[in-house]
Amino acid sequence: MSNFKTKLHTIKAFAFDVDGVFTDGLVIATETGDLLRSHNAKDGFAVRIAVLKNYPVAIITGGSSESIRKRFLQVGVQNEDIYLRSLNKMPDFDDFCSRNGLKHEEVLYMGDDIPDIEVLKSCGIATCPSDAVTEVKEVCEYISLYPGGRGSVRDVIEQTLKVQDNWSFDQEIYSGL
């Protein structure tokens, strides 16, 4: 744990999977084929604070619903940093790093399932929710105490920003005034 906390000082950006990380993994299919997901507001708040503190945030998901894009645009993630239909996540992670002038080791990544493993092995700090699959837990430096969709994203963002003395709230900045 102490090594994890020490390495948080080197983090300049965050990247996340969606299903099983921002959600509990439950996807409801409507009769029109739309997929409905439930997101944790505290996770969204933490992303918004990170973005306002100038941390680039990437969303790299195999999901294809435009509702995913809309959700993350609402909390300030840049459109070009939202990667939908990412079945091989490494090229999208590389693109995110390249466009934002980041080295892999400067990015904290959180994933929960097998498609995330390649990125988890190449990022600066590999993290996962408490209910991630065993194969993911085996490659992660930090396993959140919280499951996907229940605060695991907030956990890693808040810890990082606190270690870097950057976890603060300014109502005017938050409101976009």
FITORVO-338640 format. One record per atom (N, C-alpha, C): residue in three letters; x, y, z. Coordinates in steps of 0.2 Angstrom, whole numbers, padded with zeros to 4 digits, always signed. Layout:
% residues N
ALAXYZ...
***
This chain:
% residues 177
MET+0004-0006+0000MET+0000+0000+0000MET+0004+0006+0000SER+0010+0006+0004SER+0014+0012+0004SER+0017+0014-0003ASN+0019+0009-0006ASN+0022+0010-0013ASN+0017+0013-0018PHE+0010+0010-0017PHE+0005+0013-0021PHE+0004+0021-0019LYS+0004+0022-0013LYS+0003+0029-0011LYS+0009+0034-0014THR+0015+0031-0013THR+0021+0035-0016THR+0020+0036-0023LYS+0018+0031-0027LYS+0018+0032-0034LYS+0012+0036-0036LEU+0007+0038-0032LEU+0002+0043-0034LEU+0005+0049-0035HIS+0011+0051-0033HIS+0014+0058-0034HIS+0015+0058-0041THR+0016+0053-0045THR+0019+0053-0052THR+0013+0053-0057ILE+0007+0053-0055ILE+0001+0052-0059ILE-0001+0059-0061LYS-0002+0060-0068LYS-0004+0066-0071LYS-0011+0065-0075ALA-0013+0059-0075ALA-0020+0058-0079ALA-0023+0051-0077PHE-0029+0050-0079PHE-0033+0044-0077PHE-0036+0042-0083ALA-0037+0035-0083ALA-0040+0032-0089ALA-0045+0026-0085PHE-0051+0025-0088PHE-0055+0020-0085PHE-0059+0016-0090ASP-0061+0010-0089ASP-0066+0006-0092ASP-0072+0009-0089VAL-0078+0007-0092VAL-0084+0009-0090VAL-0088+0003-0086ASP-0090-0002-0090ASP-0094-0007-0087ASP-0090-0011-0082GLY-0093-0011-0076GLY-0089-0015-0070GLY-0085-0010-0066VAL-0084-0004-0069VAL-0079+0001-0065VAL-0084+0007-0063PHE-0087+0010-0068PHE-0091+0016-0066PHE-0098+0013-0065THR-0100+0007-0067THR-0106+0003-0066THR-0105-0003-0062ASP-0110-0006-0060ASP-0109-0013-0056ASP-0109-0018-0061GLY-0109-0017-0068GLY-0108-0022-0073GLY-0115-0024-0075LEU-0120-0022-0072LEU-0127-0024-0074LEU-0129-0019-0080VAL-0131-0022-0086VAL-0133-0019-0092VAL-0140-0021-0093ILE-0145-0016-0094ILE-0152-0018-0096ILE-0153-0016-0103ALA-0155-0021-0107ALA-0157-0021-0114ALA-0164-0019-0115THR-0165-0013-0118THR-0172-0012-0119THR-0174-0015-0126GLU-0181-0015-0127GLU-0183-0018-0133GLU-0181-0015-0140THR-0178-0009-0139THR-0176-0006-0145THR-0168-0007-0146GLY-0165-0011-0141GLY-0158-0012-0142GLY-0154-0008-0138ASP-0156-0002-0135ASP-0152+0002-0131ASP-0150-0002-0124LEU-0144+0000-0122LEU-0142-0003-0116LEU-0142+0002-0110LEU-0145+0001-0105LEU-0146+0006-0099LEU-0141+0004-0094ARG-0137+0009-0091ARG-0132+0008-0086ARG-0134+0013-0080SER-0132+0011-0074SER-0133+0015-0068SER-0126+0017-0066HIS-0125+0024-0065HIS-0118+0027-0063HIS-0119+0030-0056ASN-0113+0030-0053ASN-0113+0032-0046ASN-0111+0040-0047ALA-0115+0044-0044ALA-0114+0051-0044ALA-0108+0053-0041LYS-0105+0050-0035LYS-0099+0052-0032LYS-0093+0050-0037ASP-0094+0045-0041ASP-0088+0044-0046ASP-0088+0050-0051GLY-0094+0052-0053GLY-0094+0057-0058GLY-0092+0064-0055PHE-0093+0065-0049PHE-0091+0071-0045PHE-0083+0071-0045ALA-0080+0065-0044ALA-0073+0065-0043ALA-0070+0066-0050VAL-0073+0063-0055VAL-0070+0064-0062VAL-0071+0072-0064ARG-0076+0075-0062ARG-0077+0082-0063ARG-0071+0086-0060ILE-0070+0085-0053ILE-0065+0088-0050ILE-0058+0087-0053ALA-0056+0081-0055ALA-0050+0079-0058ALA-0049+0083-0065VAL-0055+0084-0069VAL-0055+0088-0075VAL-0053+0095-0074LEU-0057+0098-0069LEU-0056+0105-0067LEU-0049+0106-0064LYS-0046+0101-0061LYS-0039+0102-0059LYS-0034+0100-0065ASN-0036+0100-0071ASN-0032+0099-0077ASN-0029+0092-0077TYR-0032+0087-0075TYR-0030+0080-0076TYR-0034+0078-0082PRO-0030+0076-0087PRO-0034+0072-0093PRO-0037+0066-0090VAL-0043+0065-0093VAL-0047+0058-0091VAL-0049+0055-0097ALA-0047+0049-0098ALA-0049+0045-0104ALA-0055+0039-0102ILE-0059+0038-0106ILE-0064+0033-0105ILE-0063+0028-0111ILE-0061+0022-0109ILE-0059+0017-0114ILE-0064+0011-0113THR-0069+0010-0117THR-0074+0005-0116THR-0076+0001-0122GLY-0077-0005-0121GLY-0080-0009-0127GLY-0087-0007-0129GLY-0090-0004-0124GLY-0097-0001-0125GLY-0098+0003-0131SER-0104+0003-0134SER-0105+0007-0140SER-0111+0012-0139SER-0114+0013-0133SER-0120+0017-0133SER-0118+0024-0132GLU-0121+0029-0136GLU-0119+0036-0136GLU-0121+0039-0129SER-0125+0035-0125SER-0127+0037-0118SER-0120+0038-0114ILE-0116+0033-0115ILE-0109+0033-0112ILE-0106+0040-0113ARG-0105+0042-0120ARG-0102+0048-0122ARG-0105+0054-0118LYS-0112+0054-0118LYS-0116+0060-0115LYS-0114+0060-0108ARG-0114+0054-0104ARG-0113+0054-0097ARG-0106+0058-0096PHE-0101+0056-0099PHE-0094+0058-0098PHE-0093+0065-0100LEU-0096+0067-0106LEU-0096+0074-0108LEU-0099+0079-0102GLN-0104+0076-0099GLN-0107+0080-0094GLN-0103+0082-0088VAL-0098+0077-0086VAL-0093+0078-0081VAL-0087+0081-0083GLY-0086+0083-0090GLY-0081+0087-0092GLY-0075+0083-0096VAL-0076+0077-0097VAL-0071+0073-0101VAL-0072+0075-0108GLN-0066+0076-0111GLN-0066+0079-0118GLN-0068+0073-0123ASN-0072+0075-0128ASN-0075+0071-0133ASN-0070+0066-0136GLU-0064+0069-0137GLU-0059+0065-0141GLU-0055+0060-0136ASP-0057+0061-0129ASP-0054+0056-0124ASP-0059+0051-0122ILE-0065+0050-0126ILE-0070+0045-0125ILE-0069+0040-0130TYR-0067+0034-0129TYR-0066+0029-0134TYR-0071+0024-0133LEU-0076+0024-0138LEU-0081+0018-0138LEU-0079+0013-0142ARG-0082+0007-0142ARG-0081+0001-0146ARG-0074-0001-0146SER-0071+0000-0140SER-0063-0001-0140SER-0062-0009-0138LEU-0062-0013-0143LEU-0061-0020-0142LEU-0054-0022-0140ASN-0049-0018-0143ASN-0042-0019-0141ASN-0040-0012-0139LYS-0040-0011-0132LYS-0039-0005-0129LYS-0032-0002-0129MET-0027-0006-0130MET-0020-0003-0131MET-0019+0003-0136PRO-0022+0002-0142PRO-0021+0008-0147PRO-0025+0014-0144ASP-0030+0013-0141ASP-0034+0019-0138ASP-0030+0022-0133PHE-0027+0018-0128PHE-0023+0021-0123PHE-0017+0024-0125ASP-0014+0021-0130ASP-0008+0025-0134ASP-0010+0032-0137ASP-0016+0032-0140ASP-0018+0038-0143ASP-0019+0043-0138PHE-0023+0041-0132PHE-0024+0046-0127PHE-0017+0049-0124CYS-0013+0045-0123CYS-0006+0047-0120CYS-0003+0051-0125SER-0002+0049-0131SER+0001+0053-0136SER-0002+0060-0137ARG-0009+0061-0138ARG-0012+0067-0139ARG-0011+0072-0133ASN-0010+0069-0127ASN-0010+0073-0121ASN-0003+0074-0118GLY+0002+0071-0122GLY+0009+0072-0120GLY+0011+0068-0114LEU+0008+0062-0113LEU+0009+0058-0107LEU+0013+0052-0108LYS+0017+0050-0104LYS+0020+0044-0104LYS+0015+0039-0100HIS+0016+0032-0102HIS+0011+0027-0099HIS+0012+0027-0092GLU+0018+0028-0089GLU+0019+0028-0082GLU+0016+0034-0078GLU+0013+0039-0082GLU+0010+0045-0079GLU+0002+0044-0078VAL+0000+0038-0080VAL-0007+0037-0081VAL-0009+0031-0076LEU-0014+0033-0072LEU-0018+0028-0068LEU-0023+0025-0072TYR-0024+0018-0072TYR-0029+0015-0076TYR-0033+0011-0071MET-0040+0011-0072MET-0044+0006-0068MET-0048+0002-0073GLY-0048-0005-0072GLY-0051-0009-0076GLY-0054-0015-0072ASP-0058-0019-0075ASP-0061-0024-0071ASP-0061-0031-0074ASP-0060-0032-0080ASP-0060-0038-0084ASP-0055-0039-0089ILE-0054-0045-0092ILE-0049-0047-0096ILE-0047-0042-0101PRO-0052-0039-0105PRO-0049-0034-0110PRO-0045-0028-0107ASP-0045-0027-0101ASP-0041-0022-0098ASP-0034-0024-0096ILE-0033-0030-0096ILE-0026-0032-0094ILE-0020-0029-0097GLU-0020-0029-0104GLU-0015-0026-0108GLU-0013-0019-0105VAL-0018-0015-0105VAL-0017-0008-0103VAL-0015-0008-0095LEU-0018-0012-0091LEU-0016-0012-0084LEU-0008-0014-0083LYS-0006-0018-0088LYS+0001-0020-0087LYS+0006-0015-0090SER+0003-0010-0094SER+0008-0005-0097SER+0007+0002-0094CYS+0002+0003-0089CYS+0001+0010-0087CYS+0005+0011-0080GLY+0005+0017-0078GLY+0009+0019-0072GLY+0007+0015-0066ILE+0000+0016-0064ILE-0003+0012-0058ILE-0009+0008-0061ALA-0009+0002-0060ALA-0015-0003-0062ALA-0019-0003-0056THR-0026-0002-0057THR-0030-0002-0051THR-0037-0006-0054CYS-0041-0008-0049CYS-0047-0011-0051CYS-0052-0011-0045PRO-0058-0011-0046PRO-0063-0012-0041PRO-0062-0018-0037SER-0065-0019-0031SER-0065-0025-0027SER-0068-0031-0030ASP-0073-0030-0035ASP-0076-0036-0038ASP-0073-0037-0045ALA-0067-0035-0046ALA-0064-0037-0053ALA-0063-0044-0053VAL-0062-0047-0059VAL-0061-0054-0060VAL-0054-0055-0057THR-0052-0061-0056THR-0046-0063-0053THR-0040-0062-0057GLU-0041-0063-0063GLU-0035-0061-0068GLU-0033-0054-0068VAL-0038-0050-0067VAL-0036-0042-0066VAL-0033-0041-0059LYS-0036-0044-0054LYS-0033-0042-0048LYS-0026-0044-0047GLU-0024-0050-0051GLU-0017-0052-0050GLU-0012-0047-0054VAL-0014-0043-0058VAL-0010-0038-0061VAL-0010-0031-0058CYS-0015-0030-0054CYS-0016-0023-0051CYS-0012-0022-0045GLU-0009-0016-0044GLU-0005-0014-0038GLU-0010-0012-0033TYR-0016-0009-0035TYR-0021-0007-0029TYR-0028-0010-0031ILE-0031-0013-0027ILE-0038-0015-0027ILE-0042-0011-0023SER-0047-0007-0025SER-0051-0003-0021SER-0055-0007-0016LEU-0056-0004-0011LEU-0061-0007-0006LEU-0068-0007-0008TYR-0069-0003-0014TYR-0076-0002-0016TYR-0077-0006-0023PRO-0083-0009-0024PRO-0084-0013-0030PRO-0086-0008-0036GLY-0086-0010-0042GLY-0088-0006-0048GLY-0095-0003-0047GLY-0095+0003-0049GLY-0102+0007-0048GLY-0104+0009-0041ARG-0099+0008-0036ARG-0100+0010-0029ARG-0095+0014-0026GLY-0091+0018-0030GLY-0086+0022-0027GLY-0079+0020-0029SER-0077+0015-0033SER-0070+0014-0034SER-0067+0019-0038VAL-0070+0022-0042VAL-0067+0028-0046VAL-0066+0034-0042ARG-0071+0035-0038ARG-0070+0041-0033ARG-0064+0039-0028ASP-0063+0033-0026ASP-0058+0031-0022ASP-0051+0033-0025VAL-0050+0031-0031VAL-0043+0032-0034VAL-0041+0039-0035ILE-0047+0042-0038ILE-0046+0049-0040ILE-0044+0053-0033GLU-0049+0052-0028GLU-0048+0056-0022GLU-0041+0055-0019GLN-0039+0048-0018GLN-0032+0047-0015GLN-0027+0050-0019THR-0027+0050-0026THR-0022+0054-0030THR-0022+0061-0029LEU-0027+0064-0029LEU-0028+0071-0028LEU-0026+0074-0021LYS-0028+0070-0016LYS-0026+0071-0009LYS-0018+0071-0008VAL-0015+0065-0011VAL-0008+0065-0010VAL-0004+0071-0014GLN-0007+0073-0019GLN-0004+0079-0023GLN-0007+0086-0020ASP-0010+0086-0015ASP-0013+0092-0012ASP-0017+0096-0017ASN-0021+0092-0020ASN-0026+0095-0026ASN-0033+0093-0025TRP-0035+0090-0019TRP-0042+0088-0018TRP-0045+0094-0014SER-0048+0098-0018SER-0052+0104-0015SER-0058+0106-0019PHE-0062+0109-0016PHE-0068+0111-0020PHE-0069+0118-0020ASP-0070+0121-0026ASP-0072+0128-0027ASP-0078+0129-0031GLN-0084+0131-0027GLN-0090+0131-0030GLN-0090+0135-0037GLU-0087+0141-0037GLU-0087+0145-0043GLU-0084+0141-0049ILE-0078+0138-0048ILE-0075+0134-0053ILE-0079+0128-0055TYR-0082+0124-0050TYR-0086+0119-0051TYR-0092+0120-0055SER-0095+0126-0054SER-0101+0128-0058SER-0100+0131-0064GLY-0094+0132-0066GLY-0092+0135-0072GLY-0093+0142-0073LEU-0093+0146-0067LEU-0094+0153-0067LEU-0088+0157-0068
***
